[in-house]
Amino acid sequence: MPFQPKLGQISWKVHFASPVESVYLALTTDEGRGKFWAEHTREENGMIAFSILNYPVYQAQILEQTKHKRFRLEYFGTEVTFELTPTQDGGTDLALTAVTPNEKIKQEMTAGWVSVLLAMKAAVDFGVDLRNHHPERVWDNGYLDN
């Protein structure tokens, strides 16, 4: 099967040792997102202001939120869905789907989501922030740990 074969769609899965409640809070709260995704976020009236190093603040719209199951938002021109499934071992399987009609955006974001999801796993399961938080050590300069 070809890598990321669906036109206009990115799909990734990751398993967390942590329970679904912890994974859900990481995605859906300012405190949680600040530990792995953005330097900080501010959620207000169905919008999330993402402050990410070397990018203008981005206003993302929350499209759907079902407690402990699903979180969906518009993020940099893509529609991103996080599906959470509790596992028998007490952990959580997270499935991410990002949809965009722009294949260039898809190509750029495919690796970006790996970086976000692995940073999320480190933060949720181990309490570790993998990011370097340095304004010159960013994605555009070849750093994956920004």
Number of C-alpha atoms within 10 A of each C-alpha: 4 5 6 14 10 10 12 17 20 22 16 15 14 15 17 20 17 19 20 22 15 17 25 24 16 21 20 19 14 19 14 21 20 20 22 27 24 19 15 18 22 15 16 10 7 12 17 22 18 23 18 19 18 14 8 10 14 15 17 19 18 20 14 13 16 11 13 18 16 19 20 21 21 19 16 13 14 21 18 22 21 20 19 25 17 18 15 7 9 11 19 23 19 23 16 21 18 23 21 18 12 13 13 10 15 20 14 10 17 16 12 13 17 15 18 18 19 14 20 26 22 16 21 23 16 11 12 14 18 19 20 13 15 11 10 14 17 18 13 10 9 10 12 17 16 26
